[in-house]
Every structure is written in C-alpha cells, then in structure tokens.
Amino acid sequence: MNNMFLTILIFAPLLGVLALLFIPKTNEKLIKLVGFAATLPSLIFAIIAFWQYKAGAGLEQFAVKAEWFSFGNKEAMQNLYGIELYQPISYELGIDGFSLVMILLTAVLSTLAAIASIHIKKEWKGYFILFLLLQIGMLGVFASENLLLFFFFFELTLIPMFFLIGKWGYFEKENAAYRFLIYNGLGSAILLIVFVILFAKTGTMNIADITYLFHSGNDALIGGMTDDFRLGMLIALLVAFGIKLPIVPLHSWMLKVHVQAPPSIVMLHAGVLLKIGAFGLIRFGVGIFPEQFGQLAFVLAILGVVNLLYGAFLALIQTDFKMVLAYSSISHMGIVLIGLASMNEAGVQGAIFQVVSHGFIAALLFFLIGVMHERVGTTSIEKLGGLAKVMPLTAGFFLVGAMASLGLPGMSGFVSEFLAFLGLFNEMPVVAAVGTLGIILTAAYLLRAVMGMTFGKTPVYGEKVVDIRGVEFIPVVAMLFFIVLIGVYPSILAEPLQATIEAIILGIGG
C-alpha cells in the first residue's frame, strides 16, 4: 500500500474527472457534489501521512521508484572512471518534511476552494474537470523526485489555470489568462533548459542524486562544471522561479490574475501556485547550488526588501481591494526572499513558515472578497463602506484576516515575519532595518482598506445585502483555525520541517 500511497494521493482527483465526463452538464447538483468529493481522498491521505510522520514514522516508507522509459546505449555511456552516467528515466515520488507540509497545504486549500466554487455561475462540468487537473499538478510538483516528473507536473498546472482564468474570470479575463501563460511559459522554458543541462552533466534526473553529485566536491562527476557556470545556472533558476513567486520586476502578470480570476481560483493561485516558486528556489537553488546561493545572498536580500517595500507602497494607494491584496502578495513574498537570503536557520525557517502562513491568509482574504463581490457587485474601496452594519460577520472576518496578514502576535503571520527578520538582522542588519518599514506600511494599507470598507460611510446598496452564511462559513473557519494554530503552536510546523531545515543549513555550511 505504501508504494501506492503517493500515487493515489496525487491522482485520486482523476477519478472525479472520469466521473464528471459521464455526468450530463445539466445535472449541476451532482457535478458540484462530485467535484467537491473528488478533492477529499487527497486531503485524507495527506492528513494520514502528516500524522504518521508526527507520530515518528519515516517518510521514506512512502517513496516509490519504477522504471518509466529508457533510451540510448548504456554500455556506450561510461566515463573515464567507469561510473555509469546514464540511467533510465524513472517514475519517482517521495516526500520530506517540507514537501509534506506543502502537500497538506495544497490538499486543504483545494478542498476549501472547491467549496468556494459555489459562486461560479456557468459550465460547472468543464470548471471542475479543469479544477481537479490543476489539483493533480499542484500535488505532483511537491512529491516529484526527478526533474522530468517535476517539470511534467509544473507544466500540468499551466493549462488548467489558463482556461480557468480565461473562461470563468471577470471583464479582462482573456488578457489576464494570456499574460499568465506567456510569463509562466517563459519561466518554464528557462527551467527546462536548466534541467536538460543538469541531466547532460550528471547523467541522472534524480534530484537527490544530482544534489549529492554537486555536493561531492568532485567536478568530474558533474561534467567539469565551473563555478561561474553554476552561478549562471542559479541565476537562470532564480528567473524561472522568480516569475512564479513573483520577484519584482517579473510580477506584472500576477496582478491581472489576482484581479480577473474567479476568487476560488485565486485562492489556489495565491495560496499554492505562487509558493511553487519558493519551493523551487529552496529545493533546487539552495539545495543544489548552496555556495552560489551564498554569493547572491546580498542581492536576494535587496530583492526581498524591494518586493516588500514596492508591494507595500503601491498597496497603500490602490482604490480596489483586489489590487490591495495583489500588491500585498508581492510584498509578503519579499519576506520569503529575506529569510532565504539570511542563510541561517532562523531565516530559512521563517521563509518556509511564510510560504505556509501566507498560503492560508491570502486564500482567506480572497475568499472573503469573493463573498463580498457576490453580494454587492464591486470591490472598489471608494464604493464600499459600512459593511459592519450590513455584513457584520464578513466585516469581522475581514478584520481578523487583515490582523493576521500584518503580523499580529498569536497568528501565523507574526511567527514567519519574526523569524525571517531575525535571521536577516543577524547577517545584514542595515538591510533588515530598511525592510522593517514594509511591516509598518503593511499595517497602514491593510487597516486603511479594511476600516474604510467596514466602518466608512455607508453607500446606498441596491437591495438588502445578505451576510456570509451556510457552507461559506466552512472555508473561513477552517483557514482561521490553521492561521491561529500556527500562530499559537508553531511547533506543529517546526517539528516536521526540522530535518529539512537542518539539511539545508548543513548544505550551506551552517
């Protein structure tokens, strides 16, 4: 069973896809039920794996490796030292503490986003088929143990997202979809080039083997790759995953997506897909090229501060709440870069905590804004006001989400920001001091927007506004639970991540 565990976890939504193909598109009730239910097996399996690991079980029990396909002549591909550089391409899945946490985040948000999809108005069948394919891609990225499989799942997320944005988005949905595809397609092309070079130089696509060869100190095992060439490879990875994260100035596509995509899809985009950029930087950047990553640490710290301040300044002047949240995501991803740039345990831990924390917080806020848009038909701050009177529960949840995002103690945002800045202050105190201005600005733009909407002058709404109700409570309560749980009991994350963080620190010479 363990050999099939990850395969079932990743591909379980495919059963939902197959079932949906045979359901008439007019049977909307059954389509919604199947679409939601198809997300549950992956969630259940992710929870089982997490609790088994917490109980002391080794994650290696879930690993699977089977020969996928092969090409070439094995005997002809021997180097001078008699080491076989050729290996057949294998289907390899496995998880460590970090990827397990990301899989659990993905599974939870996928189920909650499926519930949030109640606000989708048309063509449920096509929507949920693409939704479930997107879930497979996201789960597969975090469990892949070789380059080809990682790239396959990485690409699998692009096509469903393109159609989900372009078909079910808002007024400028086609423009947003094409921007998403062009920018992320460019990142994919760069990533493919890097992966092909890594395979050509090492003769293997296994990520663990590649990492070992690069850490061995024997340049002959990696095709005599020079330090400058390795630095170039790292910069290419930084661009490829920097588009995904995104890093300023590679960010403009993301603003369109956050504003034009349906809220349920933005929940997954902001909560998971952006985090693939951070995951890739840690897994491949820090993991394979630690020395070169150290050389770029100061540059990464500056980029992180630029992200933090640029996103915060522009969020402060926005008149649409979706744009506030879009620039907020850019700003908060700067904290990930700041943590990684510190190259120490506190900073790296803070960066990973920020990945998970922002996943829940961003998904919560975008779900709430979807509820609000459904009721009043606008997200313009200037046209909103007095929500505390007409939608008191929604207004209260908005305020709690804002408090989490600005780093209120007792919530997950505080833990991640504290650790990331603690790590950077130990290494680059001046840069860290400048970066703290972003924390102040975060409080300013979030409170300005939320207080304006909730307690500002009440406009005349066209009809009686209904507050959040029914199944809409489920995503809100679930995400708030995780936000508070991580805030008051950070060990729930720290313990599974400890082995991964120690391996990272050991790799960078810490």
N, C-alpha and C positions, 0 to 999 in steps of 0.2 A: 504494500500500500504506500509506504514512504517513497518508493521510487516513482510513483504516480502522483504523489501529493501535490507538487508544484504544477505539474501539467494540468491536473484537474482544477487547481486554484485559478490558473491563468485562463484556461479555455472553457471553463464552465459557462460563461455568458454565451458561448457559441450555441449551446443547446437552446437558449432563448431566441437566438437569431433564427435557428432552424424552425422552431415552433412558430415564430411570427410569420415566416414565409407561407404557412398553411392557414393562417387566420384571415378571414375576409377583412379588408380595410375598413368596412363599415361597422365592424364589431369593436368599437372604441374601448368599451369597458374591459373586454378580455385582453385587448392589446396592452392597455395600461397595466393590468394585473400581471401579465406575463413579462412585460418589460421590467417592472419592479422586481418580481420574483427572481428573474434571471441574474440579478446582481447579488442575491443573498448567498448562494453557495460560496462564492469567492470571499465574502465577508466572514462567513462561518469558518472557513478553512484558515483565513488569516488570523482570526482570533485564537483558534486552536494552536497554530504554530507559535503565536506570541506567548500564550500561557504555558505551553510546554517548555519554551525557552526560559521563561521566567522561573519555571519550576526546576531548572537545571539540565534539561535535555540539550544535547548538542544539535546545532543546526545542520551539521554535515549529514545527518540522517535523511534530510530532505533532498540532498543533491542527486542529480540524475545525469548520466552521460551515455549517449548511444551514438554510434557512427551514423552520420547523416548522409554524406556523399563524399566521393574522393575523385581525384583527377591527377594526371601526371604519372611519372615513373619513380617509385620510391627509391630503387637502387641507384638511380642517377642523381638523386638529390642528397648527397653526402658531402659534408665539408671536409676540410683537410684533417680535422681532428677526429673524424669518424663519428661525429654526432649527427643523428638524423634530424635535419631541419624541416623535413616535410612531415606533416601529419594529416590524416583525413579530417575533413570538416565534420565536427560532431554537434549533436543536439545536446547542449549542456545548460542545465539550470542549477542554481544554488543560491543561497542567501546567507548574509551575515547580519549582524545586529542592525546596521544602518538600512540595508535593503529591506529587512523585515519590517522595520518601522515605516518605511515608505510604502510598502505593500499594504500595511494596515491602514495608513492614511488614505491611500487610493481606494481601498475597498469600502471604507466608511463613507468617504465623500461621494463615491459612485452611487451607493445606496441612497444617500440623502439627496443627491442631485436627481435621482430617478423620482423621488417623492416630489421634489421641487418642480418636476416637469409637468405637474398638473396645470401649470399656466400656459403650456404650449397649446395652440389653438387649432392646428391643422396637421393632417397627414401623420398621424401617430405611428403608423406602421413603419414608414421609412425612417422616422425620427428615432425610434427605439432600436431599429436594426443598426443604424449608424452609431448610436449611443453605446450599444453593447460591444461593437467592434472597437470603439475608442477605449473602452474599459480593458479589453484584451491587450491592446497595445500598451497602455499605461502599466498594467501589471507585469507584462512581459519584459519591459525595459528594466525594471528593478530586479528581476530574477535571472537575467541573462548572464551566462558565464563565458561567452565568447563573443568576439567582435561582430561576427556576421549576424548572430541571433539578436544582439543588442541593436544593430542597425536595422534589422528587419522590423522589430517592434517599434523602434524610433520612427521609422517611416510609416508604420501602420497607424500611428496617431494623427498623421497629417491629413490624409484623405477624408476620414470621417469628420474631422474638425472643419475642413474646408466646406463641406456640404452642410454641416450643422449650422455654421455661421451664415453661409450664403443663402440657405433656404429658409431658416427659421429665425433669422435675425431681424433687426429693425430697418429703418429707412435706407441707410447706406450699407446694407449688409453685403452686397456684392463687392464693393470696394474694400471692405474690411476683410472679406474672405480671400481676395486675390493678394492683398498685402501680406496676410498671414502666410499664404502659400509661397509667395516669392521670397520673402525674407527667410522663412524656415527652410525652404528648398535650397537656398544658398548656403545656409548653415549645414544642411545635410550633405551637400556636395563637398564642402571643405572637410567634414567629418569622414566621409568616405575615402577621400584622398589620404588622410592621416591613417585610417585603418588599413588601407591597402599597403602603405609604406611599412607599417608595423608588421604586417604579415610577411611582406617580402624580406624584411630584415631579420625576423626571428623564426619564420617557418611555422608559426603556430598562431591560432586565433584565440586560444585560451587566455583569458585576461589574467588569471593568477600566474600562469607560466610566463607571460610577457612581463609582468611586474617583477617576477623573480629574476629573469634574464637581465633586466635593466638594473636591478639592484646587485647583481653578482659581481660587478667590477671587471668583468671580462668582456672587453669591447668586441672581441671576435665573435661572441655569441649573438651580438646584435648588429652584425654586418659592418663593424667598424664605424658605427655612427659617432660623429664628433659631438662635442659639447654644444657647438654653435648650431649644428643641425637639430639636436634635441631641443634647444631653445626655440628654434623655428617651429618645430612640431608642437611645442607647448603653446606658442602664440596662436598657431592655427586652431588648436583646441579651444583656446580662450575666445577666439572669434566665433567658432561654431557653437559653443555652449553659451557664449555671451549674448548671442542673438536670442537664444531661448530664455535666458534668465529674466529680463534683458539687462545689458550693460549700456549706459549712455555712451555713444550716440546711436546705438543699434536698437533703439527702443520704440521708434515711432509707430511701427506696425501694431504693437501691443495696445496702444491707446485706442485705436479703431476697434480692435477685437473686444476690449472691455466695455466699450460703449455700445457697439452694434450687435454683439452676440446675445442670444437669449440668456437670462440670468442663470438658469440651470447649467448651461454650458460654460458660462463664465466662472461658476463655482469650481468646475473641474479645471478650467484653464488657469485661473489664479491659484487654485488650491493644489494642483498636481503638476500640470504641464510646465509651468514656469520652473518648478522645482527640479525637473529633469535636467535643466541647465546647471543647477547647483550640484546635483548628484553626479553629473558627468565631470564637472570640474574637480570634484573630490575623488571620484573613482579613477579617472584617467589622468587628470592634471597633477594632483598631489600624489596619487598612487604610483604612477609610472615615472613621472619626472620631478621628484621632490627637490633635487638640487637646483634645477632650473626654475622651479616654482619659488624657491627661496630667493633667487636672483630677481624675480619680478615682484617680490613681496611689497616693496615700497610703491611700485606702480599700481599694484592691486589695491593697496590701501588708499591711494589717491583716487582711483576709480570708484572705490566704495564710498568715499566721502563726497565725491561729485554726484554719484547716484543719490545719496542720502539728501544732500542739500538741494540739488536740482529738482528732484521729485517733490521735496517739501515746499520749496519756494513756489513752484508752479501750482501745486495743490492749493496753496493759500489764496490764489487769485481766481480759481475756477468758479463758474456760476452754475455748473451742472454737477450733481453729486456723483454721478458715474465717473466723470473726469477727475474729481477729487480722489476717488478710490483707485483709479487707474494710475495717477501720479503717486499715490500713496504706496502702491505695489512696487513701483520703480524705486522709491525711497527706501522701502523696507528691504528690498533685495541688496541695497548697498550695505546693509548690516551683515549680510552673508559674506560679501567680499571683505569687509573689515575684519570679520572673525577669521577667515581663511588667511588673510594677509599677516595676521599676528604670528602664525606658525608655532603656536604653543597650545597646550591642552585646553586652557580656558577659552581661548578664541575659537578653536576648531569646534569645541563642544557648543559654544554659543551660536556658531554658524549653523550647525545641524539643528539645534533647538529652534532657531529662527525659521528654518525651512519648514519644520513641522508646525510651529506655532502660527506662522503667517498663513499656512495652508488652511487651518481651521478658521482663523479670524477673517481672512479675505472671503472665504466661502460663506461665512455667516453674514457679513455685510452685504455681499452681492445678492444673497437670497432675500434679505430684508428689503433691499431696494427693488427687487423684483415684485415682492408683495405690495410695496407702496405704489409702484408704477401700475400694477394691475388695478389698484383701487382709484387712483387719482389721475392716471394717464400722463404724468410728467415726472421728471427727476430734476427739473430746474429749481435750484435753491431759491431763486427770486420769486417763483410762482408757488412755492410751498410755504407753509407756516402753520403754527397752531396744531401740529399733529398730536400734541399731547392732549388736546381736547377731543379730537375726532377719532384718533387711533392711539389711545394711551399705551396699550401693550406694545405695539410696534415701535412707538417712540421710546419707550423704556428699553426695549431690546437694542435699538439703535445706540442709545447712550451707553449701554453696557459694552456693546461691540467696540465703540469708539474708545472707551476706557481701556479695553484690552489692547487695542491697536497702539495707543500712545504709551503703553508700558506701565499700567497701574500695578503696584505690588499686589500679589495674590492671583495674578493672571499670567498666562504663558508668555505674553509679550515682554514682561519685566525680566523674567529669567533669561531669555535669549539675548536681549539687549544688554543686560548687565554683564553676562559672560563674554559677549563679543567685545564690548568696550574695555572690560577688564584685561582681556588678552592683548588688545592693541595698546592700551596705556602702558603695559609692561615693556613693549617693544618700541613704539613710536608715540610718545606722549603728546607731542605737539599736534600731530595729525589727528590723534584721538580727541584732543581738546576742541579742535575745529569741528570735528564730526558731531560733537555733543550739541552743537547748535541745531542740528537736524532733529534731535529729540524735542527741543523746545518748540521748533516750528511744527512738529507733528501734533503736539498738543494744541497749538494755535489753529491749524487748519481743520482739524477734526472737530474741535469744540465750536469753531465758527460755523461750520456747515451743519452739524447736528443740532446745536442750540438754535440756529436760525430756522431750521425746519420744524423743530418740536415746539419752541416757545415764541417764535416770531409772530408777526401779525397774521391773523388767520384770513386767508383769501375766501372768496365765495366759491365753494365746490358745487359742481353741477347737480349732484344728488347725494343722498345720505351715504357717507363713507363707512364701510364695514371694516372693523378691526381684524387683525390676524385671528384665524380660527381653525378648528378641525385639525386635519393632518398637517397643516402648516406649522403647528407647534413642534412636530417631531424633529425636523431638521434644526430648528432653533435651539431646542432644549438639548439635543444630542451634541451639537457643536459647542454650546456653552459649557456643557459638562466636561468635555475634553480640555477646553481652554482653562477652566478653573482647576481641573485635576492636575494638569501640567504645572500650573502656577503655584499650587499649594503643596504638591508632591512631585517635584521634578525628577525624583529617583525613578519614577515609572518609566521615564525615557532614558535617564542617565545609565541605569543598570544594563539594559540591552545594548546601549551604544558604547559601553566602556571598552570592550575588546576591540571594536573598530577604531575608536579614537586612539587607543594605545598603539595599534598597528600603524596608524597614520603618523603619530608622534615619533615612533621608532624609525619609520621610513625617512622622516625629515631630519633625523639626528637628534631628536629631543630626549 
